[in-house]
Amino acid sequence: MGIIYVSHKMPEVMSISDKVVVLRDGTVNYTQPIAQTSEQDIVRNMVGRELLSFKRQHPVPPGAPVLFSASGVSHPTGGGPLSVDVRAGEVLGIAGLVGSGRTEFLRAIIRAGKGSAGTVSVDGKKRRIRSPRDSRNAGIAFIPEERKHQGLVLQVPAYFNVALTADRQFNGFGPIISVRKQIAAAEEAAARMSLRPANVRLNARQFSGGNQQKIVIAKWTWRNTKVFLFDEPTKGVDVGGKVEIYELIDALANAGSAVIVVSSDLPEIISLSDRVKVMRQGQFVSEHTGDDINEHSLVANAMGIAERTTT
């Protein structure tokens, strides 16, 4: 009987396989008898690709103060307690394999779901977060992975989506919503983000994936938002749109925001991040800065085969 075994767990692959095949970007990249290869050779072939030609133009300033802190963060599906500090102007990348707990960590911060726990501080002040509404009022933005289901109302205009984070800011007479105010705020945000087409009266579903993501981001930028949590920010976005999203994230950090980016795209994490934490099985297992932010180091730690792991 022939067996095909698909796994990211390298000890298992090395112990039970006769031959290993590495797939990358949909093609067979490496084939070798298991006795003639090593974990390091396999990882090297998994990540051997060119990075996108983007690099942050505004690295975090030296001595920048901590703007966002989260401690003792846990999620009911497992993982934690976890803690992070992010400085003003810093982009913190969180890398890890699918299922490592990255998304759950972000959702626990904003209390999206029951059973999450932890303490959050913004700009040195402890914030009581019991719901996504509380996190919004504390100046924390969450840009989810599934924008079509969790970030947008596709069948209504872009200006309505931009106003989704409002409380009473767009009220006209009494409780009546002022569409004029919604449109004005949306047009200002659309201009800053080069939304295409620039018509905020179009329904959200009429925009491309990259421009839909701009709408999701835009609904946070008109508020006094200080912390941005991105979960897979360029999922379903073409290469040109990716660079535009990267530039927006860079601009948000350069304006003094604290930014956390969760991504499965390692070139994306490397291009955007001032600092990277790697998650495995619901825990941070390593932290990387400078030249240590590279694909081999991140993948090795995510898979638990790094020669030396630091926390």
Buried (B, 14 or more C-beta within 10 A) or exposed (E): EEEEEEEBEBEEBBEEBEEBEBEEEEEEBBEBEBEEBEBEBBBBBBBEEEEBEBEBEEBBEEEBEBBBBBEEBBBEEEBBBBEBBBBBBBBBBBBBBEBBBBBBBBBBBBBBEEEBEBBBBBBEEEBEBEEBEBBBBBBBBBBBBEBBEBBBEBEEBBBBBBBBBBEEEBEEEEEEBBBEBBBBBBBBBBEBBEBBEEBBEBBBEEBBBBBBBBBBBBBBBBBEBBBBBBBBBBBBBEEEBBBBBBBBBBBBBBEBBBBBBBBBBBBBBBBBBBBBBBBBEBBBBBBBEEEEBBBBBBBBBBBBBBEEBEE
